[in-house]
Amino acid sequence: MQKPLVGRVALVTGASSGIGAACAEALAASGAIVILAARRLDRLEALAHEIRRAGGEASCLAVDVADPAQQGMMFGQVGQIHGKLDILVNNAGILTLSLVADADTAQWRRMIEVNLLALMEASHLALPLLRASKAGHIVNIASDAGRSANVPAAGYAASKFGVVGFSQALRREVHRYGIRVTVVEPGMVATELPNHVTDQTLRAALLGRLSEVEPMQPEDIAAAVHYAVTQPVRVNVEEILIRPLRQES
Ligand SMILES: NC(=O)c1ccc[n+]([C@@H]2O[C@H](COP(=O)([O-])OP(=O)(O)OC[C@H]3O[C@@H](n4cnc5c(N)ncnc54)[C@H](OP(=O)(O)O)[C@@H]3O)[C@@H](O)[C@H]2O)c1
């Protein structure tokens, strides 16, 4: 049987670790030509090597998604090389935790730039390339924190509520071009994400919660993304909220 994504071009941001790396591997295993984007080029190249060793196709782009010029160059290159884009996985993200009262507001600003503004800009820049596809699809990785906000994650929740709202309006706008929009909202996943938390007490508390709930693995989220992008083009999986069995809130 032919692999379901043969001939599709997929760009995954934040592909150097965690959920993004797992998504890239899953899409490549189903035949997609994957473009891996993030800042750590060595990590991207190691993953691309693994994908090629497994018989897939992958290339790498060193990009800071918070820099609009770098994102512009990224989509320019995709257009030049492939002439279209079928799947964009907007996954790059960071996490900072603090009480609102104690916030380092520069960290909030950076988090909104990476988690929300960069995703909005990438969606905007990708539209012409997605319209050139017969199966254009944007998958935005939000969070369960984009559905229900907890202390001390007000800033992170704000960025992810933003992603959920943006995705809803985007879907309503672009379905007329045959472009699908899916928002995936994971609960706790075992990745490098806690490394961004600079407050050592909050970081230790987060790691404690992670070990209590038996977190999901990046592959679990990649399977959800894979499900959405392999449905018939008439089907738009709008939203996937996916959490560990033992995570209460
Ligand atoms: N882990 C969880 O529990 C969880 C739950 C819900 C949602 N999420 C979301 O899932 C997404 C992936 O996170 P993860 O858990 O897989 O964490 P991760 O392992 O830390 O991966 C984050 C990825 O984002 C990239 N990234 C960060 N800043 C970037 C920038 N300025 N430009 C380009 N790439 C950047 C990182 O690459 P470089 O550092 O190489 O640039 C890395 O590849 C995030 O949007 C996160 O909010 C995670």
The ligand as an SDF file (V2000), in Angstrom:
LIG
                    3D

 48 52  0  0  0  0  0  0  0  0999 V2000
    5.8820   19.4800   26.6410 N   0  0  0  0  0  0  0  0  0  0  0  0
    4.6460   19.7660   27.0110 C   0  0  0  0  0  0  0  0  0  0  0  0
    4.1650   19.3550   28.0740 O   0  0  0  0  0  0  0  0  0  0  0  0
    3.7750   20.5840   26.0830 C   0  0  0  0  0  0  0  0  0  0  0  0
    2.4040   20.6610   26.3860 C   0  0  0  0  0  0  0  0  0  0  0  0
    1.5880   21.4210   25.5860 C   0  0  0  0  0  0  0  0  0  0  0  0
    2.1050   22.0880   24.5030 C   0  0  0  0  0  0  0  0  0  0  0  0
    3.4360   22.0180   24.2350 N   0  0  0  0  0  0  0  0  0  0  0  0
    3.9290   22.7830   23.0880 C   0  0  0  0  0  0  0  0  0  0  0  0
    4.5950   21.9240   22.1950 O   0  0  0  0  0  0  0  0  0  0  0  0
    5.5180   22.6840   21.4350 C   0  0  0  0  0  0  0  0  0  0  0  0
    6.8420   21.9400   21.3960 C   0  0  0  0  0  0  0  0  0  0  0  0
    7.3940   21.9090   22.6930 O   0  0  0  0  0  0  0  0  0  0  0  0
    8.1370   20.6470   23.3040 P   0  0  0  0  0  0  0  0  0  0  0  0
    7.3880   20.2450   24.4930 O   0  0  0  0  0  0  0  0  0  0  0  0
    8.4490   19.6680   22.2560 O   0  0  0  0  0  0  0  0  0  0  0  0
    9.4590   21.3670   23.8690 O   0  0  0  0  0  0  0  0  0  0  0  0
   10.9840   21.3440   23.3920 P   0  0  0  0  0  0  0  0  0  0  0  0
   11.5260   19.9600   23.3740 O   0  0  0  0  0  0  0  0  0  0  0  0
   11.6610   22.3640   24.2480 O   0  0  0  0  0  0  0  0  0  0  0  0
   10.9080   21.8580   21.8980 O   0  0  0  0  0  0  0  0  0  0  0  0
   10.7060   23.2090   21.5690 C   0  0  0  0  0  0  0  0  0  0  0  0
   11.1560   23.4220   20.1400 C   0  0  0  0  0  0  0  0  0  0  0  0
   10.9000   24.7840   19.7850 O   0  0  0  0  0  0  0  0  0  0  0  0
   12.0650   25.3100   19.1950 C   0  0  0  0  0  0  0  0  0  0  0  0
   12.1610   26.7380   19.4060 N   0  0  0  0  0  0  0  0  0  0  0  0
   12.0760   27.4270   20.5600 C   0  0  0  0  0  0  0  0  0  0  0  0
   12.2790   28.7330   20.3320 N   0  0  0  0  0  0  0  0  0  0  0  0
   12.4880   28.8740   18.9990 C   0  0  0  0  0  0  0  0  0  0  0  0
   12.7730   29.9640   18.1640 C   0  0  0  0  0  0  0  0  0  0  0  0
   12.8640   31.2110   18.6260 N   0  0  0  0  0  0  0  0  0  0  0  0
   12.9280   29.7350   16.8430 N   0  0  0  0  0  0  0  0  0  0  0  0
   12.8640   28.4800   16.3450 C   0  0  0  0  0  0  0  0  0  0  0  0
   12.5850   27.4070   17.0870 N   0  0  0  0  0  0  0  0  0  0  0  0
   12.4190   27.6020   18.4080 C   0  0  0  0  0  0  0  0  0  0  0  0
   13.2240   24.5740   19.8480 C   0  0  0  0  0  0  0  0  0  0  0  0
   14.3300   24.5620   18.9600 O   0  0  0  0  0  0  0  0  0  0  0  0
   15.6850   25.4100   19.1070 P   0  0  0  0  0  0  0  0  0  0  0  0
   15.9310   25.6230   20.5660 O   0  0  0  0  0  0  0  0  0  0  0  0
   16.7050   24.5380   18.4310 O   0  0  0  0  0  0  0  0  0  0  0  0
   15.4280   26.6720   18.3400 O   0  0  0  0  0  0  0  0  0  0  0  0
   12.6380   23.1690   19.9670 C   0  0  0  0  0  0  0  0  0  0  0  0
   12.8460   22.4600   18.7660 O   0  0  0  0  0  0  0  0  0  0  0  0
    5.5770   24.0660   22.0660 C   0  0  0  0  0  0  0  0  0  0  0  0
    4.7880   24.9690   21.3180 O   0  0  0  0  0  0  0  0  0  0  0  0
    4.9520   23.8460   23.4190 C   0  0  0  0  0  0  0  0  0  0  0  0
    4.3610   25.0100   23.9510 O   0  0  0  0  0  0  0  0  0  0  0  0
    4.2730   21.2790   24.9920 C   0  0  0  0  0  0  0  0  0  0  0  0
  1  2  1  0
  2  3  2  0
  2  4  1  0
  4  5  1  0
  4 48  2  0
  5  6  2  0
  6  7  1  0
  7  8  2  0
  8  9  1  0
  8 48  1  0
  9 10  1  0
  9 46  1  0
 10 11  1  0
 11 12  1  0
 11 44  1  0
 12 13  1  0
 13 14  1  0
 14 15  2  0
 14 16  1  0
 14 17  1  0
 17 18  1  0
 18 19  2  0
 18 20  1  0
 18 21  1  0
 21 22  1  0
 22 23  1  0
 23 24  1  0
 23 42  1  0
 24 25  1  0
 25 26  1  0
 25 36  1  0
 26 27  1  0
 26 35  1  0
 27 28  2  0
 28 29  1  0
 29 30  1  0
 29 35  2  0
 30 31  1  0
 30 32  2  0
 32 33  1  0
 33 34  2  0
 34 35  1  0
 36 37  1  0
 36 42  1  0
 37 38  1  0
 38 39  2  0
 38 40  1  0
 38 41  1  0
 42 43  1  0
 44 45  1  0
 44 46  1  0
 46 47  1  0
M  CHG  2   8   1  16  -1
M  END
$$$$
